Amino acid sequence: MIVRIQRQSILSRSERLLRLQGVALIALGVITLSIWNPVTQPGPKVCLLRYAAGLPCPLCGMTRGVSLGLRGRPREALLYNPLAVPVLVLALAMAVVWGVEFVGGRRLDLIAPPWLRRAWSHAMLLLVLANWVFMIAYRREDLFESTWIGQLWTAFAGGS
C-alpha cells in the first residue's frame, strides 16, 4: 500500500486545544454561511488584487460559492469559484479529523512516499493556477477604470 493512515503518539494539551480551535473555526464559518447568504446580501469586497488591478484572485467568489454549496446548490457554487465545493468538502473533512484527534488524543498522519507528496503538491499548485486562469478569463466583475491602477492611469493620462 502506497498511502496509509498511522496513529501517532498522544497529543500534548496545546496540540489538542489547537485541534479544538480548528474545529470551532470551521464550525463558525459553516454556521455563519448557513445564516448569511452572501449571494443575496453581499458583504464588502476585501480582495486587494481586485481593488488594485480589477483582476480576480484565485479565491474570489469562494465565500459565495461555499455558501451555495452549503445550501445544496453545487452547480451554482462552481460558477462563482470552481474550487468552492472541493474547499468545502476539505474543510469539513479536516474538522472531522481534528475532532477525532481531539477526542482520541492521538494524531492521525497520512503516510506517503516523498515522491507522492511532491506530486500531490505540484498537482494542487497547478489546480490553483488553472483556477486563477479561469477566474481571470470568465469572472471579471470590475471595470479597469474603477481600480486603483485604472484611476492612476486616468489621472496621469488625463493630466497630460
C-alpha positions in Angstrom: 0.0 0.0 0.0 1.4 3.4 -1.0 -0.6 5.6 1.3 -1.7 4.7 4.9 -3.1 6.3 7.9 -1.0 6.0 11.0 -1.9 6.8 14.6 0.9 8.8 16.2 1.8 9.4 19.8 -0.5 11.1 22.3 -1.1 14.8 21.6 0.1 17.4 24.1 -2.6 19.6 25.7 -1.7 22.5 23.5 -1.9 20.4 20.3 -5.3 19.1 21.4 -6.5 22.6 22.1 -5.3 23.7 18.6 -7.4 20.9 17.1 -10.4 22.1 19.0 -9.8 25.7 17.9 -9.7 24.5 14.3 -13.0 22.6 14.6 -14.6 25.6 16.2 -13.3 28.0 13.5 -14.7 25.7 10.7 -18.0 25.3 12.6 -18.2 29.1 13.0 -17.6 29.6 9.2 -20.3 27.0 8.4 -22.8 28.5 10.8 -22.1 32.0 9.5 -22.5 31.0 5.9 -25.6 29.0 6.7 -27.3 32.0 8.2 -25.9 34.8 6.0 -26.3 34.5 2.2 -23.6 36.5 0.5 -25.2 36.0 -2.9 -28.3 38.0 -2.0 -26.7 40.2 0.7 -23.1 40.7 -0.4 -20.6 42.0 2.1 -17.6 44.2 1.5 -15.0 43.3 -1.2 -11.7 42.6 0.5 -9.6 41.3 -2.4 -6.6 43.7 -2.9 -5.9 42.4 -6.4 -9.5 43.3 -7.5 -9.1 46.8 -6.0 -5.7 47.4 -7.5 -6.0 45.9 -11.0 -9.5 44.7 -11.4 -8.4 41.1 -11.7 -9.9 38.3 -9.5 -7.6 36.3 -7.3 -7.9 32.5 -7.1 -10.1 32.9 -4.0 -12.6 35.5 -5.4 -16.1 34.1 -5.2 -15.1 31.5 -2.7 -17.5 32.8 0.1 -20.5 32.9 -2.3 -19.5 29.5 -3.7 -19.1 27.8 -0.3 -22.4 29.4 0.8 -24.2 27.9 -2.2 -22.5 24.6 -1.6 -23.8 24.5 2.0 -27.3 25.2 0.6 -27.1 22.2 -1.7 -26.6 24.1 -4.9 -23.1 22.8 -6.0 -23.5 23.7 -9.7 -24.2 27.3 -8.9 -21.3 27.3 -6.4 -18.9 26.2 -9.2 -19.9 29.2 -11.3 -18.7 31.6 -8.6 -15.4 29.6 -8.0 -14.7 26.2 -9.3 -12.7 25.3 -6.1 -15.6 26.2 -3.8 -17.1 22.7 -3.4 -13.7 21.0 -3.0 -12.7 23.5 -0.4 -16.0 23.0 1.5 -15.5 19.2 1.4 -11.9 19.5 2.5 -12.8 21.9 5.4 -15.5 19.5 6.6 -13.1 16.6 6.4 -10.5 18.5 8.3 -13.0 19.3 11.0 -13.9 15.6 11.4 -10.2 14.5 11.5 -9.4 17.2 14.0 -12.4 16.3 16.1 -11.4 12.7 16.2 -7.8 13.7 17.1 -9.1 15.9 19.9 -11.4 13.3 21.4 -8.9 10.4 20.9 -5.8 12.3 22.0 -3.8 10.9 19.1 -2.6 12.4 15.9 -3.7 10.8 12.6 -0.9 11.0 10.0 -1.2 10.3 6.3 2.0 8.4 5.5 3.0 8.6 1.8 6.3 8.4 0.0 8.1 11.7 -0.7 7.6 11.5 -4.5 3.9 11.2 -4.0 3.7 14.1 -1.6 5.7 16.2 -4.1 3.4 15.1 -7.0 0.4 16.0 -4.9 1.8 19.4 -4.0 2.6 20.1 -7.7 -0.9 19.0 -8.8 -2.5 21.3 -6.2 -0.4 24.2 -7.4 -1.4 23.6 -11.0 -5.0 23.3 -10.0 -4.9 26.7 -8.2 -3.1 28.3 -11.2 -5.7 26.8 -13.6 -8.5 28.1 -11.4 -6.9 31.5 -11.5 -6.7 31.5 -15.3 -10.4 30.5 -15.4 -11.2 33.3 -12.9 -9.3 35.9 -15.0 -10.9 34.7 -18.3 -14.5 34.3 -17.1 -15.1 36.0 -13.8 -14.1 39.6 -14.4 -16.5 41.7 -12.3 -14.8 45.1 -12.1 -14.1 47.7 -14.8 -10.4 48.6 -15.0 -11.3 52.3 -14.7 -12.7 51.7 -11.2 -9.4 50.1 -9.9 -6.6 51.9 -8.2 -4.3 51.4 -11.1 -7.0 52.5 -13.5 -7.6 55.7 -11.6 -3.9 56.5 -11.5 -3.7 55.8 -15.3 -6.7 58.1 -15.9 -5.2 60.8 -13.7 -1.8 60.7 -15.4 -3.2 60.3 -18.9 -5.9 62.9 -18.4 -3.4 65.4 -16.9 -1.1 65.5 -20.0 
